[in-house]
Amino acid sequence: METANQAKIDMAEASKKEEIGAKLRDRETKQNSSKIDAETFIISTKRQEEGKKEEFGIRTEVEIFENQREAEVVEVIIELENNKARWSQTG
């Protein structure tokens, strides 16, 4: 009888240890998952910031290019008007 009771106690303890182990593994899995989610969010945010900076840089370069072209056009127009004025004075 005492052996049977000890066997029940041993089985209960083994079951308890198994449940505790399963809960510990579950908690560890959830912690790892949360850590991965946080790291993913940080990396994603950094990539978005880098993308926005790059986009801003490209827009700035395009604006500078457009302004330079506009200045060149204005210079050509001024030169053309000066030539017209000279031609009308000589002609």
Secondary structure, DSSP 8 states (H G I E B T S, - for coil): -HHHHHHHHHHHHHHHHHHHHHHHHHHHHHHHHHHHHHHHHHHHHHHHHHHHHHHHHHHHHHHHHHHHHHHHHHHHHHHHHHHHHHHHHH-
